[in-house]
Amino acid sequence: MSHGSDQLPANLPPSEAQSLAFESSAIHAGQRPDAELGAVMPPIVLSTTFAQLSPGKPRPFEYSRCGNPTRAALETCIATLESGRFGFAYSSGCAAVNNILELLGPNEHLLCCDDVYGGTYRLFEHVFQQRRVSCTYVDYTFPERIEAAITPRTKMVWVESPTNPLLKIYDLGKIAELCKRHGLLLVVDNTFASPALQRPLEFGANIVLHSTTKYLNGNSDVIGGAVVTRDEALAKRIAFLQNALGSVPSPMDCYLVLRGIKTLPLRMREHCRLALELARRLEQTPGVQRVLYPGLPSHPQHALAQRQMPLGGGGIISLELEGGEKGAHAFLMELKLFTLAESLGGIESLAEHPATMTHATVPREQRLAVGITDGLVRLSIGIENLEDLWADLSQALRVVPQLA
Ligand SMILES: *Cc1c(COP(=O)(O)O)cnc(C)c1O
């Protein structure tokens, strides 16, 4: 199937499922009852290889690195939710990032937003830089800075929105228009919003990327990644790279992500509802200097967030606490229902300290320059009870003002 560089991926483009609403697609896209047994849930096909009809005449699948039925169901489902045509699943979000960066050749250049995910930054700076693929970091809040940073070697523009951990919102439509004008490939890491809140291909992005580890799976029990595009030529190259580089997910993991996706619309609605209410309360609480949440009117890009993510501001809140690192540390140690842990997007609430945890690999001066201060705390709001979450946050915040 996808051995050659000029062949389409094994999974078929979504067809009838595309006419369904988002909630229905989340449950049905890429999946239908098994023809023989009528099994309603897609089978987990563990087989690594598939019997061929005659030499060189395979059935739809031949070898599970190239294509696997359970993975194909997941790939079609994610492609449909992102309103794309071709989906690709990976063994991690970082593997998906790596595959997309492999589209670039030596001496080519890309632009990236200045508070990008730490693992993506590490790939740019410590893997691709050595292969002479260079990256310039730009604050996309000012689109004219993007144009100023374009060189004759620039091929790709990398965007996260909302960003991590500052939750800045970038204007995807404006950036897409600019990329089109300059012939640049626009890649959007849509992990923080999920397709339930924002579909970058509809704004003109060429590639959308996910760590399915986060909201898509949503249950904090799988590491995975995904890529979606509408462009057939790009899809052929990505299919080739997916197979050639080989960082594919197991059928078991594909099944778990498919299962997680079925509740994505419900979960996202609840993440947004709880996060907005908690953000409002946090804004009124002593010890909290600043609340960053795209759904709050005080957010610098609130109007843009409402246009781009009309269903809600997402499930992540960042807080600037009084007392710097000491305040953040005391607060995090006092939490009981929130777990002190990296990652985000699961049904359980998590809290972390970017400066010493997720963003510890970013040099301190650079961290401070973009606004990731020592007093910054990031919360991933789960789907527990609102008052339980609030009780935990407010009791932990009681230790903070005393430190200021
Ligand atoms: C977690 C994350 C990644 C990396 O995904 P893994 O599944 O951990 O490899 C990439 N981008 C964003 C925005 C993330 O949050």
The ligand as an SDF file (V2000), in Angstrom:
LIG
                    3D

 15 15  0  0  0  0  0  0  0  0999 V2000
    2.4080   17.0330   24.5630 C   0  0  0  0  0  0  0  0  0  0  0  0
    2.5630   17.9130   23.3830 C   0  0  0  0  0  0  0  0  0  0  0  0
    3.3570   17.5260   22.2880 C   0  0  0  0  0  0  0  0  0  0  0  0
    4.1750   16.2600   22.2860 C   0  0  0  0  0  0  0  0  0  0  0  0
    3.3930   15.1230   22.3690 O   0  0  0  0  0  0  0  0  0  0  0  0
    3.8490   13.7330   23.0460 P   0  0  0  0  0  0  0  0  0  0  0  0
    2.6630   12.8830   22.8120 O   0  0  0  0  0  0  0  0  0  0  0  0
    4.1590   14.0070   24.4800 O   0  0  0  0  0  0  0  0  0  0  0  0
    5.0700   13.2720   22.3060 O   0  0  0  0  0  0  0  0  0  0  0  0
    3.4030   18.3740   21.1910 C   0  0  0  0  0  0  0  0  0  0  0  0
    2.7350   19.5570   21.1790 N   0  0  0  0  0  0  0  0  0  0  0  0
    1.9790   19.9530   22.2160 C   0  0  0  0  0  0  0  0  0  0  0  0
    1.2700   21.2730   22.1470 C   0  0  0  0  0  0  0  0  0  0  0  0
    1.8720   19.1580   23.3540 C   0  0  0  0  0  0  0  0  0  0  0  0
    1.1290   19.5750   24.3860 O   0  0  0  0  0  0  0  0  0  0  0  0
  1  2  1  0
  2  3  1  0
  2 14  2  0
  3  4  1  0
  3 10  2  0
  4  5  1  0
  5  6  1  0
  6  7  2  0
  6  8  1  0
  6  9  1  0
 10 11  1  0
 11 12  2  0
 12 13  1  0
 12 14  1  0
 14 15  1  0
M  END
$$$$
